[in-house]
């Protein structure tokens, strides 16, 4: 039986915000992941439930509706089974998942095509995206204070919408069980639902549903994968599962690797299930059910430079960028340059199609 990842739970609504900021930084340094206790103050449970309801309706829409919104190089739209490959160096085929990426909204109107099945929900999707944005700003502010960055608002300022367009994406995801895959897309025992990767942005907010495990993180030894339960021990009585937050590549760049952009993946059920308290136990897996999740990938404005931030703790760190991240040693100048590099690696098929069309034009 796999041992679960030992990720701390932090209540960011606590009275001692100095302590909260320090605890958040320590979690980001040691694990790269942290559970945020969902008190409902930042993102109400009903808002999360509503987002999942819209997500299920979107993925149940006719294929032709989703194909009309196929993902483009701006990273917005629908991607089908095996279209994205998060670990191209090691995956036999693309990820066994379906996804829909929402970019920016203007006056609660999407700036991209949407399937007719969810067009009436534009305002609700936009409102949920705004809640995620505000929580992200709160977290970046706490990280700035916890690292004693000068000024402590450095990260938050880089993420303010007024600074310009960003790569921020709200993503709905659906992972089918093996039994639902067509024979032409059958998965082998070695295949995964989402390949090993680090996240492209500053930080990610991840929302999951009880009883739908599958996320694993790569531990600091670079060899051991540990399951990340939806409901960790200590959060059993919460109205909603805690929000899982992880550090992305850009915060790692900004801090010279002090904050860990931890590699993670999503696997098929392995004859295990989540028991009481979210502990992974042996038993009948939830292999017959779909797995849904929602991720908010927070990015700074596209022109943000990624040099180390003014912080004594960052300057004193000599560990270098995270091992296991194949992009960590790349020299990039801006957030947009980094994003384009990562997207081109993940969506080789998309970029090949576009480049071929240019040649033939």
Rosetta blueprint (number, residue, H / E / L):
1 X L
2 X L
3 X L
4 X L
5 X L
6 X L
7 X L
8 X L
9 X E
10 X E
11 X L
12 X L
13 X L
14 X L
15 X L
16 X L
17 X H
18 X H
19 X H
20 X H
21 X H
22 X H
23 X H
24 X H
25 X H
26 X H
27 X H
28 X H
29 X H
30 X H
31 X L
32 X L
33 X E
34 X E
35 X E
36 X E
37 X L
38 X L
39 X L
40 X L
41 X L
42 X L
43 X L
44 X L
45 X H
46 X H
47 X H
48 X H
49 X H
50 X H
51 X H
52 X H
53 X H
54 X H
55 X H
56 X H
57 X H
58 X H
59 X H
60 X L
61 X L
62 X L
63 X H
64 X H
65 X H
66 X H
67 X H
68 X L
69 X L
70 X E
71 X L
72 X L
73 X L
74 X L
75 X L
76 X L
77 X E
78 X E
79 X E
80 X L
81 X L
82 X L
83 X L
84 X L
85 X L
86 X L
87 X L
88 X L
89 X L
90 X L
91 X L
92 X L
93 X L
94 X L
95 X L
96 X L
97 X L
98 X E
99 X E
100 X E
101 X E
102 X E
103 X L
104 X L
105 X E
106 X E
107 X L
108 X L
109 X E
110 X E
111 X L
112 X L
113 X L
114 X L
115 X L
116 X H
117 X H
118 X H
119 X H
120 X H
121 X H
122 X H
123 X H
124 X H
125 X H
126 X H
127 X H
128 X H
129 X H
130 X H
131 X H
132 X H
133 X H
134 X H
135 X H
136 X H
137 X H
138 X H
139 X H
140 X H
141 X H
142 X H
143 X H
144 X H
145 X H
146 X H
147 X L
148 X L
149 X L
150 X L
151 X L
152 X L
153 X L
154 X H
155 X H
156 X H
157 X H
158 X H
159 X H
160 X L
161 X H
162 X H
163 X H
164 X L
165 X L
166 X E
167 X L
168 X L
169 X E
170 X E
171 X E
172 X E
173 X E
174 X E
175 X E
176 X L
177 X L
178 X H
179 X H
180 X H
181 X L
182 X L
183 X H
184 X H
185 X H
186 X L
187 X L
188 X L
189 X L
190 X L
191 X L
192 X L
193 X L
194 X E
195 X E
196 X E
197 X E
198 X L
199 X L
200 X L
201 X L
202 X L
203 X E
204 X E
205 X E
206 X E
207 X E
208 X E
209 X L
210 X L
211 X L
212 X L
213 X L
214 X L
215 X E
216 X E
217 X E
218 X E
219 X L
220 X L
221 X L
222 X L
223 X L
224 X L
225 X E
226 X E
227 X E
228 X L
229 X L
230 X L
231 X L
232 X L
233 X L
234 X L
235 X L
236 X L
237 X L
238 X L
239 X L
240 X L
241 X L
242 X L
243 X E
244 X E
245 X E
246 X E
247 X E
248 X L
249 X H
250 X H
251 X H
252 X H
253 X H
254 X H
255 X L
256 X L
257 X L
258 X L
259 X L
260 X L
261 X L
262 X L
263 X L
264 X E
265 X E
266 X E
267 X L
268 X L
269 X L
270 X L
271 X L
272 X E
273 X E
274 X E
275 X L
276 X H
277 X H
278 X H
279 X L
280 X E
281 X E
282 X E
283 X L
284 X L
285 X L
286 X L
287 X L
288 X L
289 X L
290 X L
291 X E
292 X E
293 X E
294 X E
295 X E
296 X E
297 X E
298 X E
299 X L
300 X L
301 X E
302 X L
303 X L
304 X L
305 X E
306 X L
307 X L
308 X L
309 X L
310 X L
311 X L
312 X H
313 X H
314 X H
315 X H
316 X L
317 X L
318 X L
319 X L
320 X L
321 X L
322 X L
323 X L
324 X L
325 X L
326 X L
327 X L
328 X L
329 X L
330 X L
331 X L
332 X L
333 X L
334 X E
335 X H
336 X H
337 X H
338 X H
339 X H
340 X H
341 X H
342 X H
343 X H
344 X H
345 X H
346 X H
347 X L
348 X H
349 X H
350 X H
351 X H
352 X H
353 X H
354 X H
355 X H
356 X H
357 X H
358 X H
359 X H
360 X H
361 X L
